[in-house]
Amino acid sequence: MESFEIVPIRINSLKKLRDFIIDNDLGEDDTIILNQDNFDSIVIDHRTTYGESINMPFIFLGILVKEDRIYDVQRRQVGIIKNTNLEDDD
């Protein structure tokens, strides 16, 4: 079952994103939702660090990272969707 949670933290760099994933024990079945400004900061940091833009969908350390397009997540927040890839056993 999916669950959505908003966490009060600002992630505006790849290092902060990495630390957040590790600290919150996120896995491949989870998704991170970032505010549009913070997502843009991640894109710029990725381009600066690796010399290329991100690939879409953006997968970082095995976690899907998406831009909030419905404005639920504010600048100093991160949305987490847990268990987004659960499959039926049929």
N, C-alpha and C positions, 0 to 999 in steps of 0.2 A: 504494500500500500504506500502511495506517495504521501509525503508531508512537506509543507512549505514553511520555512522559518526565516525570519529576518534577524540578522545579527548586527549590533551596533559597532561597526569597525569600518575604517576607510582603507580600501585597497587600491593603490595607484601606482604600483610597481610590480614587476615579476617576482622580486624577492618577497614582498608582502603577500603576494598571491601564493607563492610556494609555502611560506610559513603558515598561512591560514589553512591550506590544505592539510599539511602535516599536523598542525596543532589540533585540528578538528577531526582527524582520522577519516577524511573523506575518501571514498572509493569510486571505482569506475561506474557504479550505478547512481552516482550523485551528480547534480548539476549546480554550478555557481551562477547566480544572476547578478550582474554589476550595473550600477547606474551608468547612464550614457557617458558622462564625463570621466568616470573612473575607467570604463572600458576603453575609451579613447586614450587615456594615459597608459594603459597596458599595451595598446597597439603601438604607441610611440616608443615606449620602453623596449618592446620586442624589436622594433625596427632599428633602434639605436644599438641594442646589444648584439643582434644577429645580422644586421645589414639587409634585412628583408621583411616584408610585411607578413602578418599572420595568415595562415590558411584558415578558411572557413569550411566547416565548423571549427572553432578554436578548441583544441584539446590540449590541456596543460597538465602534465603528470598523470595522464589518464583520465582527467576530469573535464567534462564539457563545461566551457565558460561562455556564457551568453550575455548579450547586451539587453538590458531591460527596455522593452519597447512600449510598455503600458504605464510607465512611471510609478510603479509600486515601490521601487527601491530608491531611497534618497542617497545623496552623496556620501554620507558617513555611515552607510549600511551596505550589507551584503545579503542577498537572498540565497538560500540553500534549498534545493529540492532534493529530498532524500529518496533513494530507491526508484529512479526514473526508468530503469531498463528491466524491470522484473518481467519475466516471461511466464506464461501459463505452462503447466506440466503436461498439457495435452499432447 
